[in-house]
Amino acid sequence: MTQTPLKTRPENTKTNRIFVAATRMNDGKTTTCLGLFGALQDRYKRVGFIKPVGQRFVKIEGQLIDEDSVLLEKTYKVQTPIASMSPIAIDSSFTKRYLDNPIETGAELTHKVCSAFDQASWEKDLTIIEGSGHAGVGSVFNMSNARVAKLLGAKAIIISRGGIGRPIDEIALNKALFDKEGVEVIGAIINKVQIEKMDYIRKYTSIALESLGIPLLGLLPVEKILTSPNLRQIFGQTGDEWLHEIHNTASRRVSNIIIGAMTAPGFLNTITPGTLLITPGDREDIIMAALSYEATSKAGSISGIVLTRGITPHPRLIELIRQSSIPVIIAEKDSYVIASRLHGMTVKTQPDDTDKIPLIQQMILENIDLKTLEKSF
């Protein structure tokens, strides 16, 4: 029986394609892809999406699927088999399996990426390809972002964080890897720029990028809501159980964290909209102050409470909690461990972030030069 030869390049050469890279993890690739997909739907009837190499994944029907592919599918109904949007998921033993048999495994990976791209781009006018980390990520198994972009015949844009010196240095470093693979970098986007510095950053990054031969496609301002977790995400980081969960947990955003180690009056003076209170379960004075404040003040000022050290309040207080509109989580760790964990938390956009997604779409429409981007396809 003749075996079907493995693909070494995609069969699709007609669909427009753009590779979205970044200078490092969490610089804004997913935000940019999410916004670009929505914005470019106004210009292209059928837009596709693929993230060839994924590092954060969920299991769907027995397959490991990258979280960003799930996000794009649930947001836009991409009309592509989800497995084709996420062909390679890097689990804990992936690199070892590759290094044990690099020739055969490498050929299979190339085939998977090319086949998935052909499926994801079937009858599409444009396909957005999301990278994973900086241009060199995946080099250990010969699937770096730069090589994948070359393999798929895509031009690249690079996302970096706000600033001048470091972002430009990192863009130059990443561009060198794309240049080595023969991939054209057609633009850069500077993300997370302080609004009061937009004009200043735009002026000097434009000058610096021009010297590298890269157009500045735009600047995206800092939006606090995009880095503010909701209570469901907080629970995923800290919680052992819900003492009181309410229907709109996913819409409760946290923008201010207070450790309840002060007096009740001191706590009340530090409350701002979107406050999360972290306090041991036996600090009933602080808990009562929070419940009273929420009952008499603007609803939603206190997004939630995390009761630490695994201490459950008095039954009478539990009853008051369950009559309130404040979600309450029980955590076994102490307050400072919980606060440290939240401080280092990476907040990713989720499909149920219905308040974030329209904002992301509008940010791209208002701040990115889509006409210049399109001319480069």
N, C-alpha and C positions, 0 to 999 in steps of 0.2 A: 504493500500500500504506500503510495507516494505521500510524503509529508508536505504540508503547505509551508513554503519558505517563510521565515520570520521577516517582518518588515524592518527595513533599515532607514526608512524615511516615510512621511505621510504621503498618501495618494492624493489628498486634497491640496491643490496648489492655487485654487481660485479664491477661497474665502479670505477676506482681509483678516489680519491678526495682529494683536499687540500684546507684548509681554510686559507685565507690571512687576518690576523688581524694587528692591529697597536696599538701603545701606546697612540695615541691621533688622533684627526682629522687632516687631511692635512699632515700626515707624509709620504705619498707615496704609499698607498694601490692601488689606481687606476693605477698609473704609473707602479707599480710592476705587477699587474694583466695584464695590457696591454702588457708589455714586455714578461711576462711569457707565455701568450697565444701564441704569435708569436714564441717564442723560443721552446716551447714544441710541437708545430705543426711539428717540424722536427723529433720528437721522437715518437709522438702519432698521428695516422692518423686522429682521430676525437676527437676534444677538445670541451668541453662545458663550459658554464659560467652561473652563477647565483649570484645575489646579493639579498639575502632573505629579508633584511630589508633596505629600502632606505629612506633617509631624504631630498634629493634634487631631484626633479622630474619634468617631463614635461607631458603634457596630449597628449596621442596618442589614437585616435579612442575612446575617452571618458574614457580611463583608465589612472591612474597615474602611470607613468613608471620612474624608477630611471634613472638619467642622465648617470650614469656609464654603465648601461645595454645598453642604446642607443648607447653610444660610442663604446662598444665592438661589438655590432651588426653591426653598420655602418662600422667599421674598418675591421672586419673579416668575415662578413656574416655567423654568427654562425649556422644558419639553425635550430633555435629553435624559437617557438612563443615568441614574445617579452614579453608578459604577464607572461610567465613561467620563464623568466630571472629576473623578478622583482615582486614577489608575494605580498609584503607588502610595502606600501608607507605611511610614517608617516605624515599625514596632521595635521592641527592645533588642531583638536578635537579628534584625534586618542586615546590619553592616557585617556581622559575623558570617551570615549565610552567603553574602556576596563575596567576601574575601576568601572563603573556603573554595569558591568555584567562580572566579570573576569572569571568565570567558563566556561560559554558558549562561550564567545569571545575567551578565551584562547584555547579552543578545536578547534575552527574554524581556529585560526592562525596556530596552529600546523598542522592541515590538509592541509592548503594552502601551507605552506612551504614544507611539505613532498611531496605533489602532484606536486608542481612546480619543485622540485628537480628531481623527477622521469621523468618528461617530458623533463627537460633541459638535463638530462643525458641519454636519450633514444638513444641507439646505439652509445654511446660515449665511448672512451677509458679512458678519464680523464676529470673531471669537476673541474674547478676553482671556488671556492666559496669566494666571497668578503664580508668581514665584514663591519661594519659601526661604525667608531670611535674605542674607546678602548674596551677591553674585556667585560666591564660591561654595555656598551650602550645597551639600550633596556630592562634592568632589571625591570623597572617599569611595563612593560606588559609581563614579564616572557619570553622575547625573547632576552636575552643578547647574545652577540657574542659567549660567551663560551657555553651557552645552545644550541644555534643553531648548533654549531660545533658538540656537543655531539649528538644532535637529528639526524644529517645527517651522523653520523659515520665518521667524518673527523678528520685528524690530522692537526695541525696548525703551521703556521710560523708567526713570529711577526716582524713587521717593526717599526724601531725607527729612530729618527733623529741623525745626527752626534754628536759625543762627546764621553765621557767615563762614567763619574759619573752618570749624570741624565738619559741617555738612559738605562744604566744597571739597575738602580733603577726601572725605569718604566717597563722595560721588566720583572724584577722579580715580580713586583706587578701584571702585567697582567698574567704572568705564574701561579700565585697563583689561579687566578680565573679559568683558564683552568684546573689546577690540581684538583680543587674542583669538577669540572664537569666530571673528568676522561678523559679529552682530552689531548693527548700527543702533546707537543710542540717539533717539529722536527728541528727547526732552527730559526735563527734570521738574519735579514738584516738591516744594518745600512745605512741610506739614507742621502743624502745632506751633504756629507763629503768634506771638502776643499781638493783639489787635493794634496797640499803640505803636508797635514797631514795624507794621506792615510796609509802609512806604520806604523806610530805611533799609529793611531787609531786601525788599524788591530791587531797589537801586543797585546795591552792592553785589547781591548774588547774580543779578543779570550780567554785570561786568565780569565777574569771575567765571561764570558759566560760558560766556561768550569766548573767553580765552581757551576753553576746553572744546569749543565747537558744539555746545549743547544749548538749545533754546530753553529759556525758563517758561514753562507752561502755566505757572501760577503758584500762588501761595494759599494755603488753607489755614484759617485762623484757629486758635485754641477755642474749643467749645467744651466747657466743663462737663456738660451732660454726657459727652462721649466717653469720659473716663470715670463717670460716677456709676458704681455698681447698684443693682437693685437688690431687694431683700432676698430674693431667691438665690442670687449669686453669693450674697453674704452667707447664707445658710450653707451653701456648698463649700465655703472655705472654713467655716467655724462651727457649724451646728452639729449637735448630736440628736436633737429632737426639737420639734415645735411645741411650745407651750400654748401658743395662740397664733394660728395662721388665718389670714383673712383672704378674701377673694382676689384682691388687687395687689398681691404680694409682688408680682413681677413689675408693676408700675411704680412701686415705692423706691425712689432713688435716694442714695446716701451721698451727701456732699460735705458733711461735717461729722467728725467722730469725737465723742466726749467719753473719757474714762471717768466713771462716777466714783472718784476718790475724794471728793470735796464735800462740803455741806450742801444740803438741799438748796438753800438760797444761792449759793455759789454756782450750782449746776444750772439753776433757772436763768442766771445772768449770761450763760454761755450758749444758750439755745439759738440756733439760726435755722431757717428752712432746710429740711433734709437732714436733720440731726439723727445720728445713731448713738444711742446710749449703751456703753459697755460697763457693766457693774456686777459685783457678786450678788447672788440671789438673796442674801440676807441683808442687803442694804435697802430695807423697806422704806426708809425715809426718802431716798432718791427715787425709788420706783413709784411711790405715791406722788411725789412731786411731778414726775413725768406724766402720770395718768391725769392729775389735776390740771396740768398745763394744757394737755391736749384737749381736755373736755371744755376748757374755758377760753382757749385761744384759737387761732386759725388752724383748722384741721390739716394734718399733713406736715406740721412743723417738725414733729418727731416721727421719723420714718420707721423706726423700730427700736427694739431693746434686745441686747444679748446679755443673758444672765449667766455669769461665769462660775467656775469651780464646781459645776454640777449641783449647785444649791437651788432647791425649789422653795419659793416663798411660802408663807403661811397660807393655809387653804382659803381663808377669807380674802386675802390679797389676790390669790389665783382667780377667785370668782370675779373680782373687780377687773382684773386683766382681761378675762374672757368676755366681759361686757364692754370693753373698750374697743377703739378702732386702731390700736397699735399692735402690730405683729411682734411676738416675743419668742426668742430662741433660747434654748438651754444649751450651754457648752461646758464641757468638762474642764478645759484648760482655764488658767487664770486670766485676768483682764489684760495684763501686759503682753502675754503670749498672743492672745486674740488680736490685740491692737497692732502688734508687729506683723502678724500674718496678713492683716488687711492692708497695712501700709505697703507691703510688697506685692500686693495682688495685681495681676494683669487683667484689665477689664476688656473683654472681647464683646463685640456686638452680637446679639443673639436674635433668632427669628422673631421672638415675642417682644423685642424692643421697638414697639410701634411708635414711640415718641422719638427715637433716634433716627430711624431710617429715612423719614421725610426730610429731616434736617441735613443728613449726609447728602441726599440727592440735591437739595438746594445749594449746599456749599459748593458742590462740583459745578453746577450750572452757573453760579455767580462768580466763581474764582478761577476756573480753569479755561484756558484758551483752546476750546474744542476745535475751532476752525484750523488752527495751526497743527494740532494733533492729527486731524483727518488728512491734511495735505501730505503728511509723511507716510501714510499707510502704503 
